[in-house]
Amino acid sequence: NSMKPEFQRGDVVIISDIEQKMVGNLKIGDIIVYRLDNSRVIHRIAEIKEYNGKLFFRTKGDNNSTVDKDYVSEEQVVGVVKMVIPKLGYPTVWLSDLFENNTPDVKTGDL
């Protein structure tokens, strides 16, 4: 929900991969996709800094009250959001919820 109202759970986000040489064309306000540990995050660029010839981005979810704690390095950036299709992904959300809610809890013996 960090990017509400731009998009939310159930929306499909169309992303364009970005080549490292094109990262320099990003600007404040662009919505980027970046690697963080073993996941991907989609947030808006709030600030751009250059340090030792490399770019670093401060990002923020539209629905978050503050910017993200850590800067995103140019190597972490993998794509840019190009389009959002509202609600198209809801069948996937429903199926995911169905299986999560009907999965037996082995720890409590709920088989």
N, C-alpha and C positions, 0 to 999 in steps of 0.2 A: 504493500500500500504506500510505499515511500514516494511513488511518482503520481499519486492522485493530484489533480484531476486529469492530468495528461493521459494516463492510462492506468488500468487497475486489473486486478485478478480477473481472468476470463478474456481479456483482450489479447489479440495477437499482435506482436510487435515485429515489423519487417526491418531487418538489420542488413546493412551493407558492410561487408568486411572492409578493413582499411589496411593498406600497405604502410609499413613503417615510414617510408619516404613521404607519405601524404599526411602524416600526423601533424606536421607543421601547418597545415591548412585549417585545422580545427580552430574554433573561436568560442568565446564566452557565449553561452546559451545553447550550444550544441548538446545533444543528448548522446552520450557515448556508452559503449559496452566495454567493460574492462575485467581482467582476471584479478581475483582476490582469493588467495589460497587455492582451494579446489572448486571455486564457484565463479559465477559471472555476476557482475553488478551492472545495472543500468541507471545512471544518474546524469544530471545536467552539469556542464562545466560552469563553475562559478568564478574561477580565477585561473590564470595561466602564468607560470613563472619559468624562467630559463636559468639553469645553473650548470656551469661547466659544459655548455654547448648542448645540454639535453633539456627537453621540455617536461614540466611537471604540472599536473592539473589538480586543482582543488574542486571537488565535486559536491553536489548536494541533491538530495531527493526533493522534488517540488513540495512534498507534503511534510518534510522534516523541518524543524525549527532552526537547526544549525547546519553549517557545512560539515562534511565528513572530516574526521580527525586527521587522517593521513592523506598526503598527496598521492596521486596516481602517476607513475612514471610513464613515459611514452611507450616503453616496451610492454606495459600492461594493457594498453589500449588495443582492442581487437576489432571494434566495429563502431558504426554510427547508426542511430535509429533513423530510418527513412520514412516510415509510415506506421500508423496504428489502425488496426481494424477492430472496432469495439465488439466485444462479446462473442466473437467467432470461436474463441478457445474454450467456451463453457462446456461443451461435451467432454473434453479432456479433464477439466476441473471436476465435473460430476463423477466421472469414472474414477479418478484419483481419490476423491472423497469416499466413494462407495467402497473401494478396496481398503482404504485406510481404516474406515469405521467397521469393516467386517473381518479384519484380520485378527485371528485369535491371539490373545495375550499369553504367550507361553510361560512368561514369568509367574503369572498368577494361576496358571493351570486352566485357563479358559479355552479348552479345546473342544 
